[in-house]
Protein backbone atom coordinates (compact mmCIF):
# COMPACT_ATOMS: atom_id res chain seq x y z
CA UNK A 1 0.00 0.00 0.00
CA UNK A 2 1.31 3.45 -0.95
CA UNK A 3 2.69 5.55 1.90
CA UNK A 4 3.03 9.32 1.50
CA UNK A 5 5.99 10.92 3.27
CA UNK A 6 4.76 12.64 6.47
CA UNK A 7 6.37 15.96 5.48
CA UNK A 8 4.56 15.97 2.13
CA UNK A 9 1.32 15.10 3.93
CA UNK A 10 1.84 17.92 6.44
CA UNK A 11 2.78 20.57 3.87
CA UNK A 12 0.27 19.80 1.13
CA UNK A 13 -3.37 19.19 0.33
CA UNK A 14 -4.64 16.35 -1.82
CA UNK A 15 -6.19 17.63 -5.04
CA UNK A 16 -6.87 14.20 -6.52
CA UNK A 17 -5.28 11.21 -8.21
CA UNK A 18 -4.05 10.83 -11.74
CA UNK A 19 -3.27 7.37 -13.14
CA UNK A 20 0.14 7.19 -11.47
CA UNK A 21 0.47 10.19 -9.19
CA UNK A 22 -1.20 11.94 -6.33
CA UNK A 23 -1.65 15.58 -7.26
CA UNK A 24 -1.12 17.77 -4.22
CA UNK A 25 -1.19 21.52 -3.61
CA UNK A 26 1.55 22.92 -1.39
CA UNK A 27 -0.19 24.89 1.34
CA UNK A 28 1.49 28.21 0.55
CA UNK A 29 -0.79 30.86 -0.94
CA UNK A 30 2.18 32.94 -2.16
CA UNK A 31 2.58 30.69 -5.21
CA UNK A 32 0.36 28.26 -7.12
CA UNK A 33 2.61 25.31 -6.25
CA UNK A 34 1.69 21.70 -6.95
CA UNK A 35 3.51 18.40 -6.63
CA UNK A 36 3.07 15.08 -8.36
CA UNK A 37 3.90 12.09 -6.17
CA UNK A 38 4.04 8.71 -7.93
CA UNK A 39 2.09 6.20 -5.87
CA UNK A 40 5.06 3.83 -5.61
CA UNK A 41 6.89 2.97 -2.42
CA UNK A 42 10.64 3.23 -1.90
CA UNK A 43 11.26 5.38 -4.99
CA UNK A 44 13.53 8.39 -4.63
CA UNK A 45 14.59 8.98 -8.25
CA UNK A 46 12.82 8.92 -11.61
CA UNK A 47 15.21 6.31 -13.03
CA UNK A 48 14.01 3.83 -10.37
CA UNK A 49 10.53 3.72 -11.90
CA UNK A 50 9.72 0.97 -14.38
CA UNK A 51 9.63 2.21 -17.99
CA UNK A 52 5.83 2.38 -18.14
CA UNK A 53 5.74 4.49 -14.96
CA UNK A 54 8.47 6.80 -16.31
CA UNK A 55 6.39 7.44 -19.41
CA UNK A 56 3.23 7.97 -17.37
CA UNK A 57 5.02 10.38 -15.03
CA UNK A 58 6.22 12.44 -17.99
CA UNK A 59 2.71 12.48 -19.48
CA UNK A 60 1.15 13.56 -16.18
CA UNK A 61 3.84 16.20 -15.61
CA UNK A 62 3.34 17.67 -19.09
CA UNK A 63 -0.44 17.65 -18.67
CA UNK A 64 -0.16 19.43 -15.33
CA UNK A 65 2.43 21.91 -16.60
CA UNK A 66 0.35 22.91 -19.60
CA UNK A 67 -2.80 23.17 -17.49
CA UNK A 68 -1.13 25.34 -14.85
CA UNK A 69 0.64 27.56 -17.37
CA UNK A 70 -2.61 28.30 -19.18
CA UNK A 71 -4.88 28.48 -16.13
CA UNK A 72 -2.65 30.86 -14.19
CA UNK A 73 -1.14 32.74 -17.15
CA UNK A 74 2.35 32.00 -15.86
CA UNK A 75 5.44 33.94 -16.88
CA UNK A 76 7.38 30.72 -16.30
CA UNK A 77 6.74 27.31 -14.84
CA UNK A 78 9.39 25.82 -12.56
CA UNK A 79 9.33 22.03 -12.74
CA UNK A 80 11.82 20.14 -10.60
CA UNK A 81 12.51 16.93 -8.70
CA UNK A 82 14.93 17.91 -5.96
CA UNK A 83 14.41 15.60 -2.98
CA UNK A 84 17.08 17.14 -0.78
CA UNK A 85 14.65 17.65 2.12
CA UNK A 86 12.14 14.87 1.37
CA UNK A 87 13.63 11.85 -0.40
CA UNK A 88 10.32 10.38 -1.64
CA UNK A 89 10.07 11.11 -5.37
CA UNK A 90 7.89 14.14 -6.00
CA UNK A 91 7.90 16.61 -8.87
CA UNK A 92 7.33 20.30 -8.10
CA UNK A 93 5.27 22.40 -10.54
CA UNK A 94 5.45 26.04 -9.48
CA UNK A 95 3.71 28.87 -11.29
CA UNK A 96 6.01 31.87 -11.43
CA UNK A 97 5.40 35.48 -12.41
CA UNK A 98 7.95 38.17 -13.14
CA UNK A 99 6.13 40.15 -10.45
CA UNK A 100 6.39 37.56 -7.65
CA UNK A 101 8.41 38.32 -4.53
CA UNK A 102 11.26 35.94 -5.41
CA UNK A 103 11.55 36.56 -9.15
CA UNK A 104 13.83 35.60 -10.81
CA UNK A 105 15.39 33.55 -8.03
CA UNK A 106 14.18 30.30 -6.50
CA UNK A 107 11.35 30.33 -3.97
CA UNK A 108 12.73 27.70 -1.57
CA UNK A 109 13.53 29.06 1.85
CA UNK A 110 12.96 32.71 0.96
CA UNK A 111 9.80 33.34 2.98
CA UNK A 112 7.76 31.33 5.50
CA UNK A 113 4.73 29.60 3.97
CA UNK A 114 1.43 31.47 4.10
CA UNK A 115 -1.36 28.88 4.39
CA UNK A 116 -4.42 29.23 2.17
CA UNK A 117 -7.58 30.58 3.75
CA UNK A 118 -10.68 28.43 3.14
CA UNK A 119 -12.06 30.63 0.36
CA UNK A 120 -8.82 30.84 -1.64
CA UNK A 121 -8.17 27.13 -1.11
CA UNK A 122 -11.61 26.18 -2.42
CA UNK A 123 -11.11 28.48 -5.41
CA UNK A 124 -7.74 27.05 -6.47
CA UNK A 125 -8.81 23.44 -5.89
CA UNK A 126 -11.96 23.88 -7.94
CA UNK A 127 -10.08 25.59 -10.76
CA UNK A 128 -7.54 22.79 -11.11
CA UNK A 129 -10.02 19.98 -10.51
CA UNK A 130 -12.34 21.30 -13.23
CA UNK A 131 -9.50 21.76 -15.72
CA UNK A 132 -8.19 18.24 -15.10
CA UNK A 133 -11.61 16.62 -14.69
CA UNK A 134 -11.08 14.15 -17.55
CA UNK A 135 -7.90 12.80 -15.94
CA UNK A 136 -8.30 13.41 -12.22
CA UNK A 137 -10.05 11.21 -9.68
CA UNK A 138 -11.23 13.39 -6.81
CA UNK A 139 -10.77 12.34 -3.20
CA UNK A 140 -13.67 10.17 -2.07
CA UNK A 141 -13.69 11.52 1.48
CA UNK A 142 -13.71 15.25 2.26
CA UNK A 143 -11.14 14.60 5.00
CA UNK A 144 -8.76 13.30 2.31
CA UNK A 145 -9.08 16.61 0.50
CA UNK A 146 -7.34 18.56 3.21
CA UNK A 147 -4.81 16.11 4.68
PyMOL commands that set and color helices and strands:
alter all, ss='L'
color gray80, all
select helices_A, chain A and resi 6-11+46-48+51-72+118-131+142-146
alter helices_A, ss='H'
color red, helices_A
select strands_A, chain A and resi 12-17+21-26+33-38+76-80+91-96
alter strands_A, ss='S'
color yellow, strands_A
deselect
rebuild
show_as cartoon
